[in-house]
Amino acid sequence: MADDSQTATDNLAYRYPVSIKGVVVNSGRLALLKNERNEWELPGGKLEPGETPAQCLTREISEEIGIPTHVRDILDAWVYEVSPKTCVLIVTFGIAPIYDAKFILSCEHKELAEFQPNDIEHLQMPKGYKSSIRNWLACLANI
């Protein structure tokens, strides 16, 4: 028999929106997008009801940078404070483009740019993204 007091407590727990992001390396360059806070970020977005993280990421990357992809390894997960009192659970994955393709900017972001891996340390972006990029580059170096 289920413990109703535990169920009620769990239902009152704080819930974070979930954002699934991908580290896309195409021909040795990273695809990054500039958001409304003037931060560089990884492509991806909010997990929709009924979607798996891989489905979400495939859809979001196609919408945001216009390339087909294969979702690979989970890299990291952390809670990011977007603004005071607004937090999001970020989950990052390594992405393998299905073929070399030119990135195409959608209307969702201010800018799309390709960076060399060494460029990321100087960019205005959350530390968690930088960590995920380093993790994926290390994985790619071992393949």
C-alpha positions in Angstrom: 0.0 0.0 0.0 1.4 3.4 -1.0 2.1 6.0 1.7 -0.2 8.9 0.9 1.8 11.4 3.0 4.9 10.7 0.8 3.0 11.2 -2.4 1.5 14.5 -1.2 5.0 15.8 -0.2 6.5 14.8 -3.5 3.7 16.7 -5.4 4.6 19.8 -3.5 8.3 19.6 -4.3 9.9 22.4 -6.4 10.0 21.6 -10.1 12.5 22.9 -12.6 11.9 23.3 -16.3 14.2 21.0 -18.2 16.3 22.2 -21.1 18.2 19.7 -23.2 21.3 21.1 -24.9 23.8 19.6 -27.4 27.5 20.1 -28.0 27.7 20.2 -31.8 31.2 19.9 -33.4 31.1 20.1 -37.1 34.5 20.0 -39.0 36.3 20.8 -35.8 34.2 23.9 -35.0 31.6 24.4 -32.3 28.1 25.8 -33.0 27.0 28.3 -30.4 24.0 30.7 -30.3 23.7 34.1 -28.6 20.6 34.5 -26.5 18.6 37.6 -25.3 21.0 37.9 -22.2 24.0 38.2 -24.6 25.3 34.9 -23.4 26.6 32.2 -25.8 24.8 28.9 -25.4 24.5 25.5 -26.8 21.7 24.7 -29.2 18.7 22.9 -27.7 15.6 23.8 -25.7 12.8 22.8 -23.4 11.7 19.2 -23.2 8.1 18.9 -24.3 5.6 16.4 -22.9 5.9 13.0 -24.4 9.4 13.6 -25.8 12.5 11.8 -25.0 15.7 13.9 -24.5 17.0 12.6 -27.8 13.8 13.5 -29.6 13.8 17.0 -28.1 17.4 17.6 -29.0 17.0 16.3 -32.6 14.0 18.6 -33.1 15.6 21.7 -31.4 18.9 21.4 -33.3 17.1 21.1 -36.6 15.0 24.2 -35.7 17.8 26.3 -34.4 20.8 25.6 -36.6 19.3 23.6 -39.5 21.3 20.3 -39.4 20.3 16.7 -38.9 22.1 15.0 -36.0 22.6 11.9 -34.1 22.4 12.3 -30.3 25.3 10.5 -28.6 26.4 10.5 -25.0 25.0 12.4 -22.0 27.7 14.8 -20.8 26.4 16.6 -17.7 23.4 17.9 -15.8 23.1 20.9 -13.5 20.7 23.6 -12.3 21.3 27.0 -13.9 20.0 30.2 -12.3 18.9 32.1 -15.4 17.8 35.1 -13.3 16.9 35.6 -9.6 14.1 33.1 -8.7 14.3 31.4 -12.1 16.2 28.2 -12.4 16.4 25.6 -15.2 17.7 22.0 -15.1 20.2 21.8 -18.0 21.1 18.4 -19.4 23.8 18.3 -22.1 24.6 15.6 -24.7 27.3 15.1 -27.3 26.0 15.5 -30.8 27.3 13.9 -34.0 26.2 15.7 -37.2 24.9 13.2 -39.7 27.0 14.9 -42.4 29.0 18.1 -42.7 26.5 20.9 -43.2 26.4 24.6 -43.0 24.7 25.9 -39.8 21.7 28.1 -40.4 20.4 30.7 -37.8 16.8 30.5 -36.9 14.8 33.5 -35.6 15.0 32.3 -32.0 18.5 33.7 -31.4 20.4 36.9 -32.0 23.4 35.3 -33.5 25.0 32.0 -34.6 28.7 31.5 -34.7 31.3 28.7 -35.1 34.2 28.7 -32.7 37.5 26.9 -32.4 37.5 24.8 -29.1 40.2 27.1 -27.6 37.9 30.1 -28.1 35.3 29.0 -25.5 37.3 30.0 -22.4 37.0 33.7 -23.3 33.3 33.7 -24.2 30.5 34.9 -22.0 28.6 31.7 -21.3 27.6 29.6 -18.3 30.5 27.5 -16.8 28.4 24.4 -17.2 28.3 24.7 -21.0 32.1 25.2 -21.0 32.5 22.0 -19.0 30.2 20.1 -21.3 32.1 21.3 -24.3 35.4 20.1 -22.8 33.9 16.7 -21.9 32.6 16.2 -25.4 35.9 17.2 -27.0 37.7 14.7 -24.7 35.3 12.0 -25.8 35.8 12.8 -29.5 39.6 12.7 -29.0 39.3 9.1 -27.8 37.2 7.9 -30.6 
